[in-house]
Amino acid sequence: MARCSPFLLPLFLAALVAADTAAGYGTSEQRRSDARECRMQHISTTRPCCSFKSEGGVVELWDENEDQFQCAGVSAMRATIQSESMTLPNYSPSPRLVYIQKGQGLMGISYPGCPETFHSAGGAYSRREEESEESQKDQHQKIHRIQQGDVVAIPPSFFLAGGRPRGSGSEECEKGREISRMANIIQAFDANMIADAFGIPVDLAKKMQREDERGIIVKVPKGGLRMIRPTAMEEKRERWSRDGPNPNGMEEIYCNMRIHQYLDNPREADVYSRQAGRLYSVNMHKLPILRYIGMSAERGNLKSNVLFGPHWTINAHTVVYITRGEGRTQIVSNEGRTLFDENVKTGDVFVIPQYFASVHRVGDGGIEWVAFKTSPVPMRSPIVGHTSVLKGMPIGVLSNAFRIPEGQAQDLKCKREDQMMIFSPRRSPRVF
């Protein structure tokens, strides 16, 4: 459940768990085996194939049956949530990783077995007043404040209210599995059994089951949703906790675990160049809940004409979403075939399969993207730069492998040894 103000635009990536998907979340050996079975002949950028309007926003879906999504074992969706609206409580059998592209809001995740330690009634109370009003207070689990630039991890957690949203798009997309998930599961049960289970009148159970045309994102009257919001001090303590000891026990792991990490802090960039830009990643070491999600994320912000050097990811597929700008991207399979050579721009999504190498040249206005990876600790192997595979080879090996003089092999090995991954544009020689 998320409540947003004034406007929230999150992009979701979810693991596919249906039996007929090409890849799934299992052991690393299984992922490597699945990656070898991704015999794609071509990769292309893709846009949402359909959208579903609700009272308080819209959800857009990408076609999860595309070969590149089947290869990576993921599906993608984008939700736009209007001001003073909320998504209905829902459960997903697969984990989700969310990037907040715009806006801010509140998000709550309810974990079975965790205590409801937050009280929605505000104000100061004496002990006697507090005891007398204890039964009237609403108790709930922790609410998280999310904002633009955050990556949010949602564990495997169906809709408990509402109705099917109004859809538009291709027939193939609308027949996808995501549509069948967007329904109120309470509707499928017998009303009397639901009434007995909750200890409520049958009339109330039937109200829970009624068809709702509002969709899955609904408007909330002003002041109609009371919840305890995290204070600034609580958020600071939450950030400090990431440097503490590793969690242990169910309450330590789930109940108090951070679910989001800010991805746009220049001071915490993993790779930084004043001339080229920066790369920032969040994995399970920075956000421990990703260990249980099985995914991680990366944020890139590069300047004009920068080259993001050739590299491949050893243990993960990568789903790239361009959030601003444009550039040229090439993807080469592990068999040495060029599968992708396109100019990418804002709004494009494409997949870089595990073991496939890629290189990116930024356009004149710079480029920004967020990438989702199917491993909590992805490992990248650069071909050029300080940590490249070529830098670790003897000059004689490079000389004989490429049939070049040793002097040129020395340049090949060491020309970029003081740089990592992102390279500022070379200055053209001046002509007099």
N, C-alpha and C positions, 0 to 999 in steps of 0.2 A: 504494500500500500504506500503510495507516495502522494503528498499534497504539495502543490507548487505555487510559487508566486515570484515574479509576475508571469513568468513564462519558462517552460522547461522543455528542452529538446534532447532527450537521451537516445543514444544508439546502443542496441542490445546485440550481444552475440551469445548464442546458446549452443550447447553441444546437442547433437542429435542422438537419441537413444533408441529410435525405432529399429526393428530387426532388419529392415531392408536398406539401411544406410551403408555407404561404402566404407566408412570408417567410424570408429567409436572411441570412447574413453576407456582404456584398459591399461595394461602394463606398457612400459616403453617398448618392449619387444613386439607387442601387438601393433603399436603405432608404426614402428619401422616396417613391419610386414605389410600393413595397410598402405603405407606411402609407396612402396614398391609396386603396388597394384594400381596406382593412379596413372594409367596409361593415356594421358590426355594428349590430343593432337594440337589443341589450340586453347589459349586462355584469352579472355577479353574482359573489358570493364563492364560492369552491370549496374542497373538502376532498379528501384523497387518495381515489382510487377503488378502490385495491387495495393489498395488502401482501404481502410475501414474507419468510417466516421462514427464518433460517439458524441454524446452531449457536450463533453468537456475536452474534446481533442480528437486526434486522428492517429491511427497506427498504420505504418507502411511496411510491407513485407517484400523481401527478396525471394526469388524462386529457389527454394532449397533443393529442387531436383536438378539444378544445373550441375554439370560435371565437376566444376571446381569446388562447389560447396559439398558435394558428395565425397569428393576426394579428401577434403579437410575434416569432414564429419561435423559440420556446424551449420547453423541457420542464422540469418541476420534480419533485424527489424529495427524500425525507427519510430519512436513515439513522440508526438508533440502534445504537450499537456498545457491547457490554457490556465490563466490566472484563476485562483479560487476554485480549483478542480482537483480531483483525486482519482487515481486508478483504484478499481475495486480490489478487495482482498483476493489474492490468487495464489495458486500453487503450481510449480512447474517440476516435472520429474527429472529435468536436466538442469545443470548449473547455468547461470547467466553472468556475463560480464558486461557492465554498462559504462559508457562514457557520456558524461554530461557536457554536451556541446554548447548549450546556452541556458542561462537562467539559474534559478536556485529553488530549493524546496526542502521538504522534510520526508524522510523515508523510515518506515518501521518494518522490521522482520520479526515474526513471532516464531520462536523456537520451542517445540514441545518439551516440557520438563523444566524450562527455565522460569525463575520466579518473576512475578509482576511487581517489580520494585519501584515503579514510577507512579505517582499519584497526580491526576489531572486537576484536582481542586487546588486553587492558588490562594495566596494570602497568608498572613501570620495567624497562628492559632495558639491558645494556651493548651496545656496538657489536657484539662477537662474538656475544652471545646473540641480538641483533636480526637479524644476518645469518643465523644458523643456523635461526632460526624464521620467517624471512621467508616461506618457501614455505607455512608452516602458517597464516599469518594470512589472515583473510577481508577482502577489499577491497570497498568499495562506495562509491557516490556519497553526497552529502550527505543527512543526515537533519534534518528541521526539527521544532522543537517548536511545537505549536499549542495554543491554549487558548480558553476561552470569550471571545467578543467578536472573534475573528479573522475576517477575510475571507481566503480562500485561493484563489489562481488556479492552475488546472490546465490546461496547454496540451493541444491535441489529442493525447492520449497513450494491446479485447476482453479478456476474462479469460483468463489463462494457466494456470489451475488451477481445480479444483472442479467443481461441477455446478449444474444449474438449481435455484434455490431453490423452496420450497413456497409456492404462491401462494393468495391468497383475495381475492375482489372481483368486480367486474362482468366479464362476458364480454368486453365491448368493451375494457375496460382490459387484460385479460390477453392479448388478441390484439395489443396495441400493439407497436411496434418495440422498446421497451425490453426486452421479454422475450427477443426473439431475440438481443439483445446479451449477455445474461447466460449465456454458455456457454463452456466451455473450448475454445478454438480448436485446441489440440493434438490433441484427440480426433478431429478431422476429417482429419488427415493419416495417411498410411501409417506404421505403427510402424517398419518397416525404414528408411524414408527419414529419420524423426526420429532413429533411432539413429545412422545415418551422419552426419547433420548435426551432432549433439552429440558424436560419437565415444564413444558409450556402448553397453552391451549392450542388446539388444532387450527383455529383461525389464524393464529400467529405463524404457525408452521406453513400454512398456505400462503401467507403474505411473503414469506421467505422464498417460496417456490414460484411466485407469479412471474409471468413474462415481463421483461423490462426493456423498453425501447431506448433507454438511455445509452446502451452500449457498455463498454468496459471502462470508460473514463467519464466520470460524472461531475456535475457542478455541485459545489457545496455552499449553502447559504452562509453569508458572512456571520461569523460567530457560531456557526452550527457544528463545528468540529473542535472539541476541546482535547488537547493532549499536552503533555509536558514537553517543552522544547529544551534541548541541551543548552546549557549556559556556556559562555566563552571559557570559563575555568574548566568545565568538564571536557570541552573539546581540546584544551591544552593538555590536560591529564591524559587524554586518549592518545594524543600525538607522542607524549613522553613515553607512554607504555610500550611503544614499539621497540625501545631500546632496553626493555626489561628482560627478565628471564623468559624462556620458552614456556608456553602455556601447557598445563597438564590437567587432566580431569575434565569431565563434560562441561561443568559450569565455567571453568577457565577457558576451555576451547571455544565453546559456542556462545554462551550467554554474554560474555563481556568482550568478545573479539571485535576489533575494528573491521568495518566492511568497506571503507573507502580510503583512497589515497589521492592527494592532489598531484596532478601530472604536469602542471605548468609553472613550477617554481624553478627559475633559472639557476638558483644557488645549488639545487640538488641534481643538476644534469649529470648523466653518466659520461657523456662525451660533449666537450664544449670547445668551440673555437670562435674567437672574436670576429674573425673574417668570414667564417662559414656558417655558424649556427650551433644548434645543440640537439642532442638526443637524450631522452629521459625514459627509463624503463621502470616498471614496478613488477616485482616477482614475489615469491613467497617469503623471501628474506625481509622485504620491506613491508609486505602485507600478508601475514601468516595464513589468513583464511584462504589464500590462493592455493595452498597445499591441498585443501579439500575440494576446491573448485576445479583444479586441473588446468587452469589457464593463467595467462599473464598479459600485460599490455605494454605498449611502447608509444611514446609521443615524439614526433619529429618536428622541428621548426628550423628550416634551412633558408639561407639568403639566396639572392639572385645568382643564377649560373653556377651554383655549387654542384659538385659531383659527389653523390653518395656511392662510395666505391663498391665494386663487385664483391659479393659475399653470398654465403648460404647459411641456412639454419639447420643444425645437425639433428635436433630432436623435436621439431615442431613445425606444423603448418602455420602460415601467417595470412591473416585477412586484413587487408589495408583499406582504410576509408579516408579519402582526401577531404579535409575540412576547409582548406583555403589554398588558392593558387593553382599552378599547373606545372607540368614538366614532362619529360620523356622517360619511360621505363621500359627496360628489356628484361625478360625472364627466359632463362635457358635451362632445359631439362638436364638430368644427369647423364643423358645419352648424347648431349652436345647439340640438341636441336633448339632453334629459337621458337618458342611458343607464344611469345608476347612481345610486341614492339609497337607501343602506342603512346600518344600524348594523353596524359591523364589530367583531370581537372576536378574542381570542387564538386563533391557529391558522388564521385566514382568509387566503386568498390571492386576489388579484385583479390584473387587468392594467389599466394606464392607457396606452392607445395614444399613439403619437407625435402631437403636435399637439392632443390632446384636453386640455381644461382640467379641473382638479380643485380642490376645496376640502375642508377637513377640520375638523370641530369635535370636540375631545377630550372624553371623558366625565369623570365626577366623579373617577375614580381615576387619571387620567393614561393615557398610552399610549406604547408603544414598538414600533418596527417596523424591519425591514431591507428595503431596496428594491434590486433588481438592475436595472441599466439596460443597454441594448444598444448602448452607445457607450463607448469608453474615455475620452472627454471630453464628458460630457453638458452641454447648455446649457439652463438653465431661464430662462423669461421670466415674471417675476411681474407680476400685474395691479395689485397694491397694494403700497405701501411705497417704501423709499428708491430702489430700482433698478427701479421699475415702468415699464411702457410709458406709462401715463397721466401720470406725473410728467414725462416728456419732451415732452409736448404743450403748446402754448400754451393759456392759459385760454380765449381766445376760441373755439378749436376745440372744447374740451370743452363750453363753454356752448351753442354751436349744435348740437353733436352730440346732446346729451341734452336740449336745450330747457329749460335751467335758467339762473337768474341767474348772473352772473359771480362773485358772492360764494360761491354754493354750488359753482360750478366750482372756485373757489380751495380750498374745504374738501376737495372730492373729490381734488384734486391733491396737497395738502400736509398733510392731517390725519395721515397716517402716515409722513411723510417722514423721521422720525428712527428708524424701525423697519424691519426686514427680515424678510419671510416669515412669522415667527411672532409673533402678537399676543396679549398677555395680555388676559384678560376685562375688559370695561368694568365699572366700578363703577356699580351702579344708583343713581339719585338717592335720597337719603333722604327719606322721607315723614314729615311731622310732623302 
